Structures are given as structure tokens and as C-alpha cells.
């Protein structure tokens, strides 16, 4: 098995409905290819971990790099793995509509992500890099 993680920047800020559409498409595709992972979208930036058969994950990553909804797609870690970090996650996402979310909800969302990252025990360097990137991303001041 194989895993990779990348980051990118949205060309335009995505609405909740656009994210839900993207995720529906991703979940359908990924389920058919036995790919699992986690996608975080926060303040116009993506960080994603994908895991599964190496050929399938690399083909998906090639498609992702060509997706016009984002730019500056940068692979920052990849590994051979024995077990999945997200074995039961088709693709995780929490809908956060910044226009309709108060500061308390936003801070709670950030705390929950940090708590999740502290509870998960990464079994490979790529998963460790994913969680490190996530913490860095949500710690950055708002743009």
C-alpha cells in the first residue's frame, strides 16, 4: 500500500455547496478505487492525505494536479505503508461556512482539529507530515 500528502491553494474561495459537490465526486471515485484519506479545506487552502494501491493513488494525484479549482499543488510526502491512517474514511470533511460562523465556532473547530491530530497515532512519516501541516495551517493568522 501507498500514501501521499499534498497541499494546494484554491483559485477561488469555495462555498459549502461547492465543497459538498467536490466531496461527493471524490467519495464516489475513491470508494470504487479503494482509496481512503482526509481532506482539510481551511481559509482557501487544501491539505490532503490519500492512501491505497500505489497505482490508483498516483493516478488520482495526477488528476488532482490538473483540477482547475486549485493551484500550487505541492506533494510534500509519500510512503509505502502497511496499514492505513484513515481506514474507514471515504473522505472526511467538516462544513465550515466562515460567513455564517461566529468566532467561537471557528475556534472550536480549530481546537477539535488539533485534538484529533493529537489523538491519532501516525504510523508513517507521511501521516506525521499531514498532521504537522494541518496544525501549521490552522495556526496561521486569517487572510
N, C-alpha and C positions, 0 to 999 in steps of 0.2 A: 504494500500500500504506500501511498504518497500524499504529501501535504504541501501546500504553499500558502503564503500570505502576501498580500499586496495592499497598497494604498493608492488613492486617486482623489481627484477634485472634481466635483460636479460642475458641468458647464453652466448650468442654471440651478438655482436652489429648487429642490424637488418638493412638491406638495405631498401631503399624506396620500392622496389618491394616486399620484404618480408612483410613489414608493410601493403602495399596495399592488399596483399593476406589475411593476418590475418584479416584486417578490412572488406573485402568482406564477409568472412566467418562469422564474428561477426554480421555484419549488417543483413545478411540473417537470421541467427538464432534468433537474438534479435527481429527482426520485427515479426517473427512467434510467439514469446512468449510475445509480447507487453512489451519488456524491452527497456528502454532508458538509456542514460548516457553520459559520457565523458571519453575518454581515452587520457592521455598525455604520450608520449614517448619522453624522453629527456636524452641524454648522457647515454644511456644504462639502464635507469630506467623507470619504468612504475608507474603511479598513475591513478587509475580508480574509477569512481563513477558509480554504477549501481542502477536502480530503476525500480520497477514494483511489480507484485504479489510476496509475500514473498517466496512461494514455488519455483516459477520459478527463482527468483534471487538467492536463496540459491543453487538450483541445478546447475545453471550456475557457481556460485562461486566454487562449488565443482569440476566442470570440469576445471576451470581456474587453480585451485591449482595443478592439475595433469599435466598441459601442460608443456612439456619438454623444451619449448623455454625460460622459466624463472625459477628463484629460489627465495628463501627467500620471499615467498608470505605471507604478513602480513596484516591481517584485522585490521584496526585501528579505525573504527567507523561504527555503524549501528543504524538505527532508524526506527520507524513506521512513516509514513508521510501521510499528507493529499493531498498534491499536489507535482508534480514533479518539480525538479530543471531544468531539460532538457526535457520538454515535446515534443519538435519537433525534437530532435536529435536522430537519429538512433545510431550513434556513431561518435563523432566529432574527426577529426584528421587533422593536418596540415603537409604536407610533407616537412620535413627539411632534406636535404641531406648535412650533415656537410662537406663532401669532396668538394662539389661544391657550397658552400655558403660562401660569404665573411663575415667579422666581422660585417659590418654594417647591413646586412640582419639578422644575428643571433641576434644582439642587438635589432633590430626592432621586431623580433619575440618575444623576451622576454618581451619587453615593451607592445606589444599587448596582451600577456597572462596576464600580471599584470593589464592592463587596463580592460580586460574582467572580471577578478576576482573582480576588484573594482566596476564594473557596475552591476554585478549580486548580487541580494539580497538573500542570502541563507535563507531558511525558516526552516532549521533544523540543528542540530549540525553536522550531517554527511557531509552536503554540506559545512558548515563552515570549517570543518577539511580538506576536499578535497582541498579547495582553499588555506588554510594555508599551506598544504603540497606542493602544486604546487609552491607557492611563495618561500618556503624554497628550493625546488629542483632547480629552475632556478637561485636562488641567489648563489648556491654553485659554487665554482671555477671549471673550466674544469678539467676533469680527464685525 
